[in-house]
């Protein structure tokens, strides 16, 4: 992909009030996750991909396995593959950057 213009990347609705815009290379993917309003959520799920991320705007509650923390701008996290996790925006809109390895084909 070389240089990436996120404005030209397709966005997808994952769940009501949760949109993603992704960019990827051969072995790694970044996904900008936008929670459009307070309470917008990603239900508990798991996948084989290792996932790291960072809060960019607003606040969201992130549960990884049995631990829950409110993620704010600058907070980072790491979710091992096949680990249950979920997220929910608190106090309004929020934005996160998620990095995946390997690439999540379903997000292309």
Sine and cosine of phi, psi and omega as CSV:
sin_phi,cos_phi,sin_psi,cos_psi,sin_omega,cos_omega
0.00,0.00,-0.36,0.93,-0.01,-1.00
0.88,0.47,-0.79,-0.61,0.08,-1.00
-0.98,0.19,0.65,-0.76,-0.12,-0.99
-0.88,-0.48,0.81,-0.59,0.11,-0.99
-0.99,-0.17,0.98,-0.20,-0.06,-1.00
-0.87,0.49,-0.43,0.90,0.04,-1.00
-0.90,0.44,-0.40,0.92,-0.03,-1.00
-0.99,-0.14,-0.07,1.00,0.04,-1.00
-0.99,0.16,0.56,-0.83,0.06,-1.00
-0.94,0.33,0.63,-0.78,0.13,-0.99
-0.97,-0.24,0.49,-0.87,0.01,-1.00
-0.76,-0.64,0.60,-0.80,0.15,-0.99
-1.00,0.09,0.85,-0.52,0.05,-1.00
-1.00,0.05,-0.72,0.69,-0.01,-1.00
-0.55,-0.84,0.28,-0.96,0.02,-1.00
-0.79,0.61,0.84,-0.54,0.02,-1.00
0.99,0.16,0.10,0.99,0.00,-1.00
-0.80,-0.60,0.90,-0.43,-0.01,-1.00
-0.89,-0.46,0.50,-0.87,0.12,-0.99
-0.79,-0.61,0.51,-0.86,0.18,-0.98
-0.78,-0.63,0.85,-0.52,-0.13,-0.99
-0.88,-0.47,0.44,-0.90,0.14,-0.99
-0.64,-0.76,0.49,-0.87,-0.13,-0.99
-0.47,-0.88,0.34,-0.94,0.16,-0.99
-0.89,-0.45,-0.43,-0.90,-0.02,-1.00
-0.95,0.30,-0.56,0.83,-0.15,-0.99
-0.78,-0.63,-0.05,1.00,-0.07,-1.00
-0.60,-0.80,0.50,-0.87,-0.01,-1.00
-0.70,-0.72,0.61,-0.79,0.20,-0.98
-0.89,-0.46,0.61,-0.79,-0.06,-1.00
-0.72,-0.69,0.85,-0.53,0.09,-1.00
-1.00,0.01,0.86,-0.52,-0.06,-1.00
-0.96,-0.27,0.85,-0.53,0.01,-1.00
-0.93,-0.37,0.89,-0.46,0.14,-0.99
-1.00,-0.02,0.90,-0.44,-0.17,-0.98
-0.99,0.17,-0.32,0.95,-0.03,-1.00
-0.35,-0.94,0.29,-0.96,0.05,-1.00
-0.85,0.52,0.72,-0.69,0.01,-1.00
1.00,-0.05,-0.22,0.98,0.08,-1.00
-0.88,0.47,0.70,-0.71,-0.15,-0.99
-0.60,-0.80,0.41,-0.91,0.16,-0.99
-0.94,-0.34,0.92,-0.39,-0.06,-1.00
-0.91,0.42,0.28,-0.96,0.01,-1.00
-0.83,0.56,0.71,-0.70,0.01,-1.00
-0.38,-0.93,0.08,-1.00,0.12,-0.99
-0.48,-0.87,0.36,-0.93,0.01,-1.00
-0.46,-0.89,0.27,-0.96,-0.06,-1.00
-0.94,0.34,-0.33,0.94,-0.12,-0.99
-0.96,0.28,0.66,-0.75,0.21,-0.98
-0.96,0.27,0.63,-0.77,-0.09,-1.00
-0.72,-0.70,0.78,-0.62,0.15,-0.99
-0.85,-0.53,0.46,-0.89,-0.01,-1.00
-0.38,-0.93,0.04,-1.00,-0.02,-1.00
-0.48,-0.88,0.63,-0.78,0.14,-0.99
-0.96,0.28,0.73,-0.69,0.00,-1.00
-0.94,-0.33,-0.59,0.81,-0.02,-1.00
-0.49,-0.87,0.47,-0.88,0.07,-1.00
0.90,0.43,-0.39,-0.92,-0.03,-1.00
-0.66,-0.75,0.63,-0.78,0.13,-0.99
-0.62,-0.78,0.56,-0.83,0.03,-1.00
-1.00,0.04,0.83,-0.55,-0.02,-1.00
-0.89,-0.45,0.79,-0.61,0.09,-1.00
-0.93,-0.38,0.83,-0.56,0.07,-1.00
-0.87,-0.49,0.90,-0.43,-0.10,-0.99
0.83,0.55,-0.91,-0.42,-0.04,-1.00
-0.96,-0.28,0.20,0.98,-0.04,-1.00
-0.92,-0.38,0.73,-0.69,-0.01,-1.00
-0.84,-0.54,0.67,-0.74,0.03,-1.00
-0.56,-0.83,0.56,-0.83,0.14,-0.99
-0.99,0.11,0.83,-0.55,-0.01,-1.00
-0.99,-0.11,0.79,-0.62,0.04,-1.00
-0.88,-0.48,0.13,-0.99,0.01,-1.00
-0.75,0.66,0.82,-0.57,0.04,-1.00
1.00,-0.07,-0.28,0.96,0.04,-1.00
-0.96,0.27,0.63,-0.78,-0.02,-1.00
-0.87,-0.50,0.31,-0.95,-0.01,-1.00
-0.46,-0.89,0.36,-0.93,0.06,-1.00
-0.70,-0.72,0.79,-0.61,-0.02,-1.00
-0.88,-0.47,0.93,-0.36,0.03,-1.00
-0.89,0.46,0.44,-0.90,0.06,-1.00
-0.82,0.57,0.56,-0.83,0.04,-1.00
0.90,0.44,0.36,0.93,0.04,-1.00
-0.98,-0.18,0.80,-0.60,0.03,-1.00
-0.89,0.46,0.65,-0.76,0.04,-1.00
-0.40,-0.92,0.37,-0.93,0.01,-1.00
-0.47,-0.89,0.26,-0.97,-0.01,-1.00
-0.53,-0.85,0.51,-0.86,0.03,-1.00
-0.51,-0.86,0.77,-0.64,0.03,-1.00
-0.93,0.37,0.62,-0.78,0.08,-1.00
-0.83,-0.56,0.56,-0.83,0.09,-1.00
0.89,0.46,0.38,0.93,0.05,-1.00
0.86,-0.50,-0.24,-0.97,-0.03,-1.00
-0.87,0.49,0.40,-0.92,0.04,-1.00
-0.48,-0.88,0.34,-0.94,0.03,-1.00
-0.65,-0.76,0.65,-0.76,0.04,-1.00
-0.75,-0.66,0.42,-0.91,0.17,-0.98
-0.93,-0.38,0.85,-0.53,0.07,-1.00
-0.93,-0.36,0.67,-0.74,0.06,-1.00
-0.90,-0.43,0.75,-0.66,-0.03,-1.00
-0.85,-0.53,0.57,-0.82,0.20,-0.98
-0.64,-0.76,0.79,-0.62,-0.13,0.99
-0.96,0.29,-0.03,-1.00,0.02,-1.00
-0.86,0.51,0.68,-0.74,0.10,-1.00
-1.00,0.06,0.98,-0.22,-0.08,-1.00
-0.84,0.54,-0.58,0.82,-0.04,-1.00
-0.94,0.35,-0.21,0.98,0.02,-1.00
-1.00,-0.07,-0.14,0.99,0.00,-1.00
-0.93,0.36,0.00,0.00,0.00,0.00
